[in-house]
Amino acid sequence: MLADAMDVLDGDYIMTDSEWDELVWVWRQSDVPRGCRLEIIDGLVTVTPYSAQAHHGTIEHLHRRLYEGLPEDWGVYQRLALAVPPRLGLYVPDAAVVPEDALRTTDPGFVDAGRAELVVEVTSRATARHDRVSKPAAYASAGIPLYLLVDRWAPEGPTATLYGEPQGDVYRPLAVAKFGELLTLPAPFDLVIDTGEFPET
């Protein structure tokens, strides 16, 4: 929620003592092409272009598999905005596993990132750096237990890496699978993901 100290002048200018409130206001006012992703990353409002078909195919595969291991009151959401105010971040992961009650929030449009149980990012050429560096640091600092990075553009070849045990803004790698290998998600998911089923192109 924007602070009471905020004033909106003429509908297109904001005055507030909070940098976070200013950024969220700009994020809400921004108009981007349909299908593009609008995020706040390290205090900068960022627009990411359309993703390739293989990107969507990977997320759809993971979306279906994740539901096989979820508690009934958790959901898998694509393009759900997760807020990390201390890092001036508002992130829209490719998928997020969040308890359904977290969606009942006082801030329409985004959820406290700390409520997520797992976030998934699938890299594109445009997002690879953020997905490998900025986002995991923010997700770890928010205390999200698991981060799954599906990195099609990894230097060593397409790889899926599961991170966990967040300490500060750092995760520990829990499992790594080159495309074609199996990757296991621990409890409460208890799932084996066959990365060989991810689209190649």
N, CA, C and O of each residue as an XYZ file, in Angstrom:
804
protein
N       0.838     -1.178      0.000
C       0.000      0.000      0.000
C       0.880      1.237      0.000
O       1.888      1.268      0.707
N       0.528      2.256     -0.773
C       1.329      3.467     -0.822
C       1.151      4.247      0.473
O       0.072      4.247      1.067
N       2.204      4.903      0.897
C       2.204      5.591      2.186
C       1.236      6.766      2.188
O       0.954      7.357      1.147
N       0.722      7.102      3.401
C      -0.196      8.222      3.546
C       0.458      9.536      3.173
O      -0.222     10.493      2.806
N       1.798      9.584      3.267
C       2.510     10.833      2.987
C       2.591     11.126      1.493
O       3.137     12.156      1.098
N       2.062     10.244      0.663
C       2.161     10.411     -0.772
C       1.097     11.378     -1.273
O      -0.046     11.347     -0.817
N       1.479     12.237     -2.212
C       0.539     13.118     -2.890
C       0.664     12.896     -4.383
O       1.770     12.826     -4.919
N      -0.487     12.785     -5.064
C      -0.493     12.688     -6.509
C      -0.998     14.010     -7.052
O      -2.093     14.454     -6.708
N      -0.200     14.637     -7.897
C      -0.541     15.932     -8.439
C      -0.916     15.800     -9.904
O      -0.156     15.241    -10.695
N      -2.082     16.311    -10.267
C      -2.548     16.319    -11.657
C      -2.579     14.919    -12.280
O      -2.538     14.790    -13.503
N      -2.650     13.869    -11.452
C      -2.779     12.523    -11.956
C      -1.538     11.941    -12.601
O      -1.546     10.773    -12.990
N      -0.460     12.723    -12.730
C       0.709     12.175    -13.417
C       2.028     12.504    -12.727
O       3.089     12.420    -13.345
N       1.969     12.868    -11.477
C       3.200     13.135    -10.741
C       2.980     12.755     -9.282
O       1.914     12.997     -8.715
N       4.005     12.159     -8.687
C       3.890     11.695     -7.310
C       4.938     12.364     -6.440
O       6.080     12.557     -6.856
N       4.536     12.713     -5.230
C       5.480     13.235     -4.244
C       5.359     12.367     -2.995
O       4.280     12.247     -2.414
N       6.473     11.766     -2.591
C       6.480     10.913     -1.417
C       7.893     10.855     -0.862
O       8.863     11.135     -1.566
N       7.996     10.490      0.401
C       9.309     10.330      1.019
C       9.858      8.917      0.814
O      10.978      8.623      1.232
N       9.081      8.046      0.178
C       9.465      6.649      0.029
C       9.813      6.333     -1.418
O       8.978      6.472     -2.311
N      11.065      5.903     -1.646
C      11.465      5.511     -2.992
C      10.659      4.303     -3.474
O      10.316      4.211     -4.652
N      10.359      3.374     -2.552
C       9.558      2.207     -2.905
C       8.169      2.634     -3.403
O       7.700      2.144     -4.431
N       7.515      3.544     -2.677
C       6.193      4.014     -3.097
C       6.249      4.673     -4.465
O       5.341      4.497     -5.276
N       7.297      5.424     -4.725
C       7.442      6.065     -6.039
C       7.560      5.014     -7.141
O       6.910      5.115     -8.182
N       8.389      4.013     -6.901
C       8.605      2.979     -7.914
C       7.322      2.195     -8.186
O       6.992      1.918     -9.340
N       6.599      1.838     -7.119
C       5.353      1.099     -7.299
C       4.340      1.952     -8.061
O       3.597      1.440     -8.899
N       4.312      3.241     -7.771
C       3.391      4.135     -8.486
C       3.732      4.164     -9.977
O       2.837      4.076    -10.818
N       5.019      4.288    -10.306
C       5.430      4.292    -11.708
C       5.079      2.954    -12.354
O       4.577      2.922    -13.478
N       5.339      1.845    -11.651
C       5.026      0.504    -12.156
C       3.546      0.389    -12.495
O       3.177     -0.146    -13.540
N       2.700      0.898    -11.596
C       1.251      0.801    -11.820
C       0.790      1.698    -12.964
O      -0.164      1.361    -13.666
N       1.452      2.830    -13.159
C       1.039      3.772    -14.200
C       1.570      3.399    -15.585
O       1.083      3.903    -16.597
N       2.558      2.524    -15.627
C       3.230      2.219    -16.898
C       2.329      1.407    -17.820
O       1.622      0.497    -17.387
N       2.372      1.755    -19.083
C       1.610      1.064    -20.116
C       2.611      0.420    -21.069
O       3.348      1.117    -21.766
N       2.635     -0.914    -21.099
C       3.602     -1.624    -21.940
C       2.853     -2.476    -22.950
O       1.681     -2.790    -22.739
N       3.506     -2.859    -24.048
C       2.847     -3.716    -25.042
C       2.352     -5.014    -24.417
O       2.975     -5.564    -23.509
N       1.237     -5.482    -24.914
C       0.640     -6.709    -24.402
C       1.641     -7.864    -24.497
O       2.309     -8.048    -25.515
N       1.725     -8.624    -23.423
C       2.626     -9.775    -23.405
C       3.995     -9.473    -22.836
O       4.728    -10.391    -22.468
N       4.353     -8.199    -22.758
C       5.649     -7.841    -22.169
C       5.558     -7.907    -20.652
O       4.478     -7.788    -20.072
N       6.692     -8.098    -20.032
C       6.751     -8.205    -18.582
C       7.318     -6.917    -18.010
O       8.369     -6.442    -18.442
N       6.612     -6.356    -17.034
C       7.025     -5.106    -16.397
C       7.433     -5.414    -14.962
O       6.622     -5.904    -14.176
N       8.693     -5.128    -14.616
C       9.214     -5.435    -13.286
C      10.001     -4.242    -12.751
O      10.349     -3.320    -13.489
N      10.271     -4.286    -11.452
C      11.217     -3.361    -10.840
C      12.388     -4.219    -10.378
O      12.234     -5.073     -9.504
N      13.562     -3.990    -10.971
C      14.747     -4.783    -10.657
C      15.844     -3.842    -10.184
O      16.302     -2.977    -10.932
N      16.263     -4.019     -8.928
C      17.299     -3.165     -8.336
C      16.949     -1.685     -8.474
O      17.807     -0.857     -8.776
N      15.673     -1.369     -8.248
C      15.248      0.028     -8.265
C      14.994      0.610     -9.632
O      14.739      1.809     -9.742
N      15.053     -0.198    -10.690
C      14.802      0.283    -12.048
C      13.568     -0.400    -12.618
O      13.457     -1.625    -12.557
N      12.638      0.375    -13.171
C      11.476     -0.193    -13.833
C      11.951     -0.760    -15.168
O      12.541     -0.046    -15.978
N      11.692     -2.039    -15.392
C      12.262     -2.785    -16.511
C      11.168     -3.463    -17.323
O      10.255     -4.068    -16.761
N      11.259     -3.364    -18.644
C      10.316     -4.031    -19.547
C      11.068     -5.122    -20.299
O      12.121     -4.875    -20.887
N      10.509     -6.339    -20.272
C      11.100     -7.465    -20.983
C      10.192     -7.844    -22.146
O       8.980     -7.955    -21.958
N      10.741     -8.044    -23.341
C       9.906     -8.348    -24.509
C       9.331     -9.757    -24.480
O       9.601    -10.541    -23.571
N       8.528    -10.058    -25.502
C       7.912    -11.366    -25.644
C       8.940    -12.480    -25.548
O      10.086    -12.323    -25.970
N       8.515    -13.609    -24.985
C       9.387    -14.776    -24.882
C       9.160    -15.708    -26.070
O       8.105    -15.685    -26.704
N      10.171    -16.529    -26.358
C      10.072    -17.506    -27.443
C       9.100    -18.618    -27.071
O       8.786    -18.808    -25.896
N       8.621    -19.357    -28.081
C       7.662    -20.429    -27.844
C       8.224    -21.511    -26.932
O       7.496    -22.060    -26.106
N       9.514    -21.824    -27.069
C      10.114    -22.851    -26.217
C      10.062    -22.442    -24.751
O       9.905    -23.284    -23.866
N      10.193    -21.161    -24.505
C      10.101    -20.622    -23.150
C       8.736    -20.971    -22.552
O       8.650    -21.491    -21.440
N       7.676    -20.680    -23.305
C       6.322    -20.954    -22.826
C       6.081    -22.455    -22.690
O       5.401    -22.890    -21.760
N       6.628    -23.243    -23.599
C       6.471    -24.689    -23.519
C       7.101    -25.260    -22.262
O       6.545    -26.165    -21.639
N       8.260    -24.736    -21.889
C       8.935    -25.193    -20.664
C       8.101    -24.865    -19.439
O       7.912    -25.713    -18.568
N       7.604    -23.645    -19.370
C       6.798    -23.237    -18.215
C       5.510    -24.046    -18.132
O       5.100    -24.443    -17.042
N       4.877    -24.291    -19.256
C       3.640    -25.089    -19.243
C       3.906    -26.494    -18.731
O       3.116    -27.034    -17.957
N       5.023    -27.094    -19.162
C       5.380    -28.433    -18.681
C       5.585    -28.412    -17.169
O       5.053    -29.267    -16.461
N       6.349    -27.447    -16.672
C       6.601    -27.347    -15.230
C       5.315    -27.065    -14.457
O       5.095    -27.622    -13.381
N       4.480    -26.208    -15.002
C       3.210    -25.856    -14.356
C       2.388    -27.124    -14.087
O       1.894    -27.334    -12.979
N       2.254    -27.953    -15.106
C       1.473    -29.190    -14.961
C       2.115    -30.136    -13.949
O       1.419    -30.728    -13.124
N       3.429    -30.278    -14.009
C       4.117    -31.207    -13.099
C       4.045    -30.739    -11.655
O       3.876    -31.554    -10.748
N       4.172    -29.439    -11.431
C       4.163    -28.939    -10.059
C       2.846    -29.228     -9.351
O       2.831    -29.480     -8.146
N       1.762    -29.193    -10.079
C       0.465    -29.461     -9.443
C       0.353    -30.887     -8.929
O      -0.490    -31.168     -8.077
N       1.183    -31.790     -9.427
C       1.131    -33.179     -8.968
C       1.593    -33.322     -7.526
O       1.238    -34.294     -6.859
N       2.386    -32.362     -7.030
C       2.942    -32.509     -5.691
C       2.553    -31.425     -4.710
O       3.160    -31.318     -3.644
N       1.549    -30.613     -5.043
C       1.217    -29.477     -4.184
C       0.165    -29.793     -3.131
O      -0.750    -30.576     -3.385
N       0.287    -29.190     -1.951
C      -0.852    -29.191     -1.030
C      -2.054    -28.525     -1.695
O      -1.883    -27.670     -2.565
N      -3.251    -28.903     -1.302
C      -4.456    -28.429     -1.976
C      -4.647    -26.923     -1.890
O      -5.272    -26.327     -2.767
N      -4.117    -26.306     -0.845
C      -4.339    -24.862     -0.684
C      -3.193    -24.024     -1.259
O      -3.082    -22.838     -0.949
N      -2.342    -24.630     -2.092
C      -1.292    -23.904     -2.809
C      -1.644    -23.867     -4.282
O      -2.331    -24.756     -4.785
N      -1.174    -22.836     -4.977
C      -1.399    -22.735     -6.409
C      -0.111    -22.409     -7.144
O       0.855    -21.928     -6.553
N      -0.114    -22.681     -8.451
C       1.005    -22.332     -9.334
C       0.524    -21.180    -10.210
O      -0.467    -21.305    -10.929
N       1.232    -20.066    -10.141
C       0.786    -18.860    -10.837
C       1.870    -18.371    -11.792
O       3.037    -18.247    -11.423
N       1.461    -18.099    -13.011
C       2.362    -17.503    -13.988
C       2.124    -16.003    -14.003
O       0.983    -15.540    -13.983
N       3.215    -15.252    -14.038
C       3.155    -13.790    -14.104
C       2.517    -13.158    -12.870
O       1.826    -12.146    -12.985
N       2.739    -13.739    -11.689
C       2.298    -13.150    -10.426
C       3.416    -12.258     -9.904
O       4.545    -12.719     -9.739
N       3.122    -11.000     -9.646
C       4.139    -10.050     -9.183
C       4.444    -10.287     -7.701
O       3.540    -10.363     -6.869
N       5.736    -10.402     -7.394
C       6.214    -10.627     -6.028
C       7.051     -9.428     -5.586
O       8.002     -9.042     -6.266
N       6.695     -8.849     -4.458
C       7.358     -7.635     -3.984
C       8.446     -7.942     -2.962
O       8.254     -8.735     -2.041
N       9.608     -7.285     -3.153
C      10.713     -7.347     -2.191
C      11.126     -5.894     -1.918
O      12.155     -5.445     -2.422
N      10.336     -5.155     -1.125
C      10.595     -3.718     -0.923
C      11.992     -3.375     -0.437
O      12.545     -2.380     -0.905
N      12.617     -4.148      0.493
C      13.959     -3.758      0.945
C      14.992     -3.713     -0.175
O      15.994     -3.006     -0.070
N      14.751     -4.467     -1.251
C      15.679     -4.469     -2.388
C      15.149     -3.636     -3.541
O      15.681     -3.686     -4.650
N      14.088     -2.862     -3.274
C      13.452     -2.065     -4.328
C      13.174     -2.947     -5.541
O      13.526     -2.615     -6.672
N      12.529     -4.084     -5.268
C      12.255     -5.043     -6.323
C      10.806     -5.479     -6.375
O      10.180     -5.734     -5.346
N      10.285     -5.561     -7.577
C       8.957     -6.120     -7.837
C       9.130     -7.048     -9.038
O       9.238     -6.591    -10.176
N       9.155     -8.351     -8.772
C       9.559     -9.343     -9.752
C       8.354    -10.140    -10.234
O       7.427    -10.410     -9.470
N       8.378    -10.511    -11.502
C       7.296    -11.295    -12.094
C       7.916    -12.583    -12.629
O       8.256    -12.661    -13.810
N       8.067    -13.597    -11.769
C       8.704    -14.838    -12.218
C       7.840    -15.564    -13.237
O       6.638    -15.319    -13.343
N       8.469    -16.458    -13.980
C       7.724    -17.247    -14.959
C       6.688    -18.128    -14.277
O       5.629    -18.393    -14.845
N       6.983    -18.582    -13.064
C       6.004    -19.327    -12.267
C       6.349    -19.140    -10.796
O       7.516    -19.013    -10.425
N       5.320    -19.127     -9.975
C       5.508    -19.034     -8.532
C       4.495    -19.940     -7.850
O       3.314    -19.940     -8.198
N       4.962    -20.708     -6.881
C       4.078    -21.524     -6.059
C       3.824    -20.740     -4.780
O       4.745    -20.419     -4.029
N       2.543    -20.438     -4.552
C       2.164    -19.551     -3.454
C       0.902    -20.098     -2.787
O      -0.005    -20.544     -3.489
N       0.816    -20.080     -1.448
C      -0.442    -20.452     -0.805
C      -1.564    -19.518     -1.278
O      -1.358    -18.317     -1.450
N      -2.739    -20.090     -1.481
C      -3.842    -19.312     -2.025
C      -4.187    -18.118     -1.144
O      -4.585    -17.072     -1.657
N      -4.041    -18.254      0.172
C      -4.418    -17.133      1.037
C      -3.480    -15.934      0.884
O      -3.813    -14.831      1.317
N      -2.310    -16.143      0.271
C      -1.389    -15.018      0.041
C      -1.936    -14.055     -1.000
O      -1.513    -12.901     -1.066
N      -2.869    -14.523     -1.810
C      -3.443    -13.657     -2.839
C      -4.433    -12.659     -2.254
O      -4.804    -11.688     -2.913
N      -4.860    -12.896     -1.024
C      -5.749    -11.939     -0.357
C      -4.872    -10.889      0.318
O      -4.568    -10.983      1.507
N      -4.482     -9.912     -0.448
C      -3.498     -8.927     -0.006
C      -4.095     -7.533     -0.002
O      -5.055     -7.260     -0.724
N      -3.530     -6.652      0.806
C      -4.000     -5.264      0.845
C      -3.453     -4.458     -0.318
O      -3.910     -3.342     -0.562
N      -2.486     -5.000     -1.039
C      -1.885     -4.311     -2.184
C      -2.265     -5.025     -3.466
O      -1.576     -5.959     -3.875
N      -3.346     -4.608     -4.109
C      -3.732     -5.293     -5.335
C      -2.635     -5.180     -6.389
O      -2.046     -4.117     -6.585
N      -2.381     -6.272     -7.044
C      -1.388     -6.253     -8.108
C      -0.115     -6.985     -7.762
O       0.618     -7.393     -8.663
N       0.179     -7.171     -6.463
C       1.373     -7.937     -6.117
C       1.242     -8.568     -4.738
O       0.389     -8.196     -3.931
N       2.129     -9.545     -4.498
C       2.136    -10.339     -3.280
C       3.501    -10.207     -2.620
O       4.505    -10.043     -3.313
N       3.555    -10.274     -1.309
C       4.822    -10.294     -0.582
C       5.609    -11.531     -1.020
O       5.122    -12.653     -0.882
N       6.812    -11.336     -1.544
C       7.609    -12.452     -2.070
C       7.870    -13.512     -1.009
O       8.025    -14.689     -1.336
N       7.921    -13.116      0.238
C       8.180    -14.064      1.314
C       7.114    -15.133      1.465
O       7.332    -16.126      2.159
N       5.955    -14.947      0.822
C       4.895    -15.954      0.884
C       5.094    -17.071     -0.139
O       4.439    -18.109     -0.047
N       5.978    -16.875     -1.102
C       6.199    -17.901     -2.131
C       6.987    -19.073     -1.550
O       7.855    -18.891     -0.696
N       6.675    -20.264     -2.022
C       7.376    -21.482     -1.618
C       8.421    -21.903     -2.654
O       9.410    -22.557     -2.323
N       8.190    -21.524     -3.900
C       9.096    -21.846     -5.002
C       8.874    -20.813     -6.089
O       7.734    -20.443     -6.372
N       9.954    -20.342     -6.703
C       9.840    -19.515     -7.903
C      10.645    -20.166     -9.011
O      11.658    -20.820     -8.765
N      10.172    -19.972    -10.248
C      10.812    -20.550    -11.425
C      11.089    -19.429    -12.417
O      10.214    -18.612    -12.702
N      12.297    -19.396    -12.936
C      12.645    -18.499    -14.031
C      13.245    -19.328    -15.156
O      14.063    -20.217    -14.920
N      12.832    -19.028    -16.374
C      13.395    -19.637    -17.574
C      14.112    -18.527    -18.332
O      13.489    -17.541    -18.725
N      15.390    -18.678    -18.534
C      16.156    -17.596    -19.146
C      15.813    -17.411    -20.616
O      15.442    -18.349    -21.322
N      15.950    -16.174    -21.044
C      16.009    -15.830    -22.461
C      17.294    -15.023    -22.612
O      17.955    -14.714    -21.621
N      17.641    -14.687    -23.825
C      18.845    -13.865    -24.002
C      18.700    -12.532    -23.271
O      19.672    -12.002    -22.732
N      17.485    -11.997    -23.256
C      17.258    -10.690    -22.641
C      17.268    -10.740    -21.120
O      17.608     -9.748    -20.476
N      16.897    -11.891    -20.525
C      16.727    -11.946    -19.069
C      17.811    -12.718    -18.341
O      17.803    -12.763    -17.111
N      18.750    -13.331    -19.065
C      19.686    -14.272    -18.438
C      20.426    -13.670    -17.245
O      20.523    -14.311    -16.199
N      20.944    -12.459    -17.382
C      21.723    -11.875    -16.285
C      20.856    -11.669    -15.039
O      21.262    -12.009    -13.928
N      19.668    -11.113    -15.236
C      18.778    -10.899    -14.090
C      18.383    -12.232    -13.448
O      18.337    -12.345    -12.223
N      18.098    -13.243    -14.283
C      17.669    -14.537    -13.756
C      18.783    -15.238    -12.993
O      18.518    -15.995    -12.059
N      20.036    -14.986    -13.388
C      21.173    -15.646    -12.723
C      21.690    -14.879    -11.514
O      22.258    -15.481    -10.604
N      21.502    -13.553    -11.487
C      22.157    -12.736    -10.457
C      21.157    -11.945     -9.610
O      21.019    -12.198     -8.413
N      20.466    -10.996    -10.226
C      19.614    -10.081     -9.459
C      18.440    -10.782     -8.793
O      18.168    -10.569     -7.611
N      17.750    -11.616     -9.553
C      16.543    -12.238     -9.014
C      16.831    -13.258     -7.914
O      16.162    -13.221     -6.881
N      17.802    -14.176     -8.087
C      18.052    -15.088     -6.981
C      18.478    -14.381     -5.701
O      18.127    -14.820     -4.606
N      19.227    -13.299     -5.827
C      19.617    -12.547     -4.628
C      18.380    -11.993     -3.929
O      18.278    -12.047     -2.704
N      17.441    -11.461     -4.710
C      16.216    -10.912     -4.123
C      15.344    -12.016     -3.546
O      14.813    -11.874     -2.444
N      15.191    -13.116     -4.281
C      14.351    -14.205     -3.803
C      14.927    -14.821     -2.520
O      14.182    -15.156     -1.600
N      16.248    -14.965     -2.468
C      16.879    -15.502     -1.257
C      16.674    -14.553     -0.089
O      16.357    -14.992      1.016
N      16.852    -13.252     -0.318
C      16.705    -12.282      0.768
C      15.269    -12.245      1.289
O      15.040    -11.910      2.451
N      14.301    -12.590      0.433
C      12.901    -12.641      0.859
C      12.592    -13.936      1.607
O      11.518    -14.075      2.192
N      13.534    -14.885      1.590
C      13.343    -16.145      2.303
C      12.560    -17.193      1.532
O      12.038    -18.132      2.133
N      12.466    -17.053      0.208
C      11.774    -18.061     -0.589
C      12.595    -19.351     -0.528
O      13.776    -19.338     -0.875
N      11.996    -20.462     -0.094
C      12.791    -21.668      0.166
C      13.495    -22.249     -1.059
O      14.621    -22.736     -0.952
N      12.838    -22.203     -2.230
C      13.411    -22.857     -3.414
C      13.324    -21.946     -4.635
O      12.327    -21.257     -4.854
N      14.401    -21.964     -5.423
C      14.453    -21.220     -6.683
C      14.923    -22.175     -7.768
O      16.003    -22.757     -7.669
N      14.106    -22.334     -8.806
C      14.463    -23.197     -9.926
C      14.788    -22.332    -11.132
O      13.936    -21.594    -11.629
N      16.026    -22.428    -11.599
C      16.488    -21.686    -12.769
C      16.661    -22.651    -13.927
O      17.494    -23.556    -13.874
N      15.870    -22.456    -14.972
C      15.998    -23.238    -16.192
C      16.741    -22.342    -17.175
O      16.168    -21.415    -17.747
N      18.018    -22.631    -17.361
C      18.915    -21.738    -18.097
C      19.264    -22.333    -19.458
O      20.183    -23.142    -19.584
N      18.512    -21.916    -20.466
C      18.756    -22.404    -21.827
C      20.067    -21.895    -22.385
O      20.623    -22.486    -23.311
N      20.571    -20.790    -21.821
C      21.742    -20.127    -22.385
C      22.963    -20.268    -21.481
O      23.913    -19.492    -21.590
N      22.938    -21.251    -20.595
C      24.090    -21.468    -19.711
C      25.336    -21.757    -20.542
O      25.252    -22.469    -21.543
N      26.504    -21.215    -20.143
C      27.734    -21.420    -20.918
C      28.080    -22.891    -21.137
O      28.660    -23.248    -22.162
N      27.722    -23.752    -20.167
C      28.044    -25.172    -20.292
C      26.947    -25.962    -21.006
O      27.013    -27.189    -21.077
N      25.948    -25.270    -21.528
C      24.824    -25.915    -22.205
C      23.561    -25.807    -21.375
O      23.632    -25.518    -20.180
N      22.388    -26.037    -21.995
C      21.114    -25.890    -21.281
C      21.085    -26.705    -19.994
O      21.351    -27.907    -19.994
N      20.756    -26.025    -18.896
C      20.853    -26.615    -17.567
C      19.696    -26.145    -16.697
O      19.257    -25.001    -16.805
N      19.206    -27.026    -15.837
C      18.236    -26.656    -14.808
C      18.932    -26.795    -13.453
O      19.505    -27.839    -13.143
N      18.873    -25.729    -12.653
C      19.521    -25.735    -11.341
C      18.494    -25.392    -10.275
O      17.774    -24.400    -10.384
N      18.437    -26.222     -9.245
C      17.567    -25.965     -8.107
C      18.412    -25.394     -6.977
O      19.402    -25.993     -6.557
N      18.002    -24.222     -6.493
C      18.685    -23.563     -5.386
C      17.790    -23.603     -4.144
O      16.564    -23.626     -4.253
N      18.416    -23.610     -2.971
C      17.658    -23.619     -1.722
C      18.511    -23.153     -0.567
O      19.607    -22.626     -0.758
N      17.992    -23.354      0.653
C      18.682    -22.976      1.892
C      19.175    -21.531      1.839
O      20.371    -21.284      1.997
N      18.269    -20.572      1.619
C      18.700    -19.172      1.519
C      19.324    -18.660      2.815
O      18.812    -18.894      3.910
N      20.436    -17.962      2.661
C      21.114    -17.291      3.770
C      21.422    -15.879      3.314
O      22.256    -15.689      2.429
N      20.769    -14.883      3.897
C      20.934    -13.518      3.424
C      20.425    -13.429      2.004
O      19.260    -13.731      1.741
N      21.292    -13.013      1.074
C      20.871    -12.933     -0.324
C      21.546    -13.997     -1.195
O      21.748    -13.797     -2.392
N      21.891    -15.133     -0.570
C      22.593    -16.205     -1.292
C      21.860    -17.531     -1.093
O      21.442    -17.877      0.012
N      21.718    -18.260     -2.207
C      21.201    -19.628     -2.176
C      22.357    -20.610     -2.286
O      23.445    -20.272     -2.753
N      22.095    -21.826     -1.846
C      23.025    -22.929     -2.079
C      22.475    -23.781     -3.220
O      21.288    -24.106     -3.210
N      23.304    -24.158     -4.211
C      22.816    -25.077     -5.255
C      22.507    -26.439     -4.642
O      23.360    -27.038     -3.986
N      21.283    -26.927     -4.858
C      20.884    -28.224     -4.314
C      20.992    -29.338     -5.343
O      21.303    -30.478     -4.997
N      20.735    -29.013     -6.609
C      20.777    -30.034     -7.667
C      20.952    -29.347     -9.007
O      20.428    -28.257     -9.237
N      21.697    -29.998     -9.889
C      21.925    -29.490    -11.243
C      21.656    -30.617    -12.225
O      22.106    -31.746    -12.031
N      20.908    -30.295    -13.296
C      20.626    -31.292    -14.320
C      20.814    -30.664    -15.692
O      20.190    -29.651    -16.008
N      21.667    -31.261    -16.500
C      21.732    -30.856    -17.899
C      20.458    -31.340    -18.578
O      19.884    -32.356    -18.185
N      20.015    -30.603    -19.606
C      18.790    -30.999    -20.292
C      18.910    -32.453    -20.734
O      19.898    -32.854    -21.349
N      17.896    -33.222    -20.412
C      17.898    -34.655    -20.683
C      18.047    -35.478    -19.414
O      17.770    -36.678    -19.414
N      18.489    -34.835    -18.317
C      18.655    -35.528    -17.035
C      17.455    -35.255    -16.132
O      16.628    -34.388    -16.413
N      17.382    -36.016    -15.043
C      16.295    -35.858    -14.071
C      16.704    -34.882    -12.980
O      17.869    -34.823    -12.585
N      15.732    -34.119    -12.499
C      15.961    -33.175    -11.410
C      14.879    -33.418    -10.355
O      13.689    -33.434    -10.671
N      15.298    -33.605     -9.104
C      14.354    -33.902     -8.027
C      14.083    -32.663     -7.191
O      15.008    -31.989     -6.738
N      12.788    -32.370     -6.991
C      12.375    -31.312     -6.073
C      12.080    -31.954     -4.726
O      11.345    -32.940     -4.672
N      12.629    -31.426     -3.638
C      12.433    -32.034     -2.317
C      11.027    -31.767     -1.772
O      10.216    -31.099     -2.413
N      10.757    -32.297     -0.590
C       9.496    -32.031      0.100
C       9.329    -30.515      0.252
O      10.322    -29.813      0.445
N       8.130    -30.007      0.172
C       6.859    -30.741      0.115
C       6.449    -31.173     -1.284
O       5.360    -31.719     -1.457
N       7.295    -30.943     -2.295
C       6.920    -31.292     -3.662
C       7.128    -32.782     -3.946
O       6.236    -33.459     -4.458
N       8.327    -33.284     -3.602
C       8.649    -34.694     -3.842
C       8.346    -35.087     -5.286
O       7.610    -36.038     -5.548
N       8.930    -34.334     -6.211
C       8.697    -34.543     -7.637
C      10.014    -34.770     -8.356
O      11.051    -34.231     -7.968
N       9.960    -35.570     -9.401
C      11.100    -35.727    -10.294
C      10.730    -35.077    -11.616
O       9.743    -35.457    -12.245
N      11.523    -34.095    -12.040
C      11.294    -33.382    -13.290
C      12.230    -33.964    -14.341
O      13.441    -34.032    -14.132
N      11.666    -34.383    -15.472
C      12.470    -34.884    -16.582
C      12.776    -33.693    -17.508
O      11.920    -33.263    -18.281
N      13.987    -33.176    -17.420
C      14.333    -32.012    -18.225
C      14.431    -32.362    -19.716
O      14.477    -31.470    -20.562
N      14.461    -33.642    -20.027
C      14.451    -34.049    -21.423
C      13.138    -33.715    -22.114
O      13.059    -33.738    -23.342
N      12.103    -33.405    -21.331
C      10.803    -33.057    -21.898
C      10.679    -31.567    -22.187
O       9.670    -31.127    -22.738
N      11.700    -30.781    -21.821
C      11.664    -29.366    -22.140
C      11.900    -29.174    -23.641
O      12.741    -29.860    -24.223
N      11.171    -28.254    -24.272
C      11.405    -28.007    -25.701
C      12.826    -27.527    -25.935
O      13.367    -26.755    -25.144
N      13.420    -27.979    -27.010
C      14.806    -27.613    -27.325
C      14.905    -26.234    -27.953
O      15.851    -25.499    -27.672
N      13.939    -25.861    -28.807
C      14.028    -24.577    -29.512
C      12.735    -23.817    -29.400
O      12.620    -22.712    -29.930
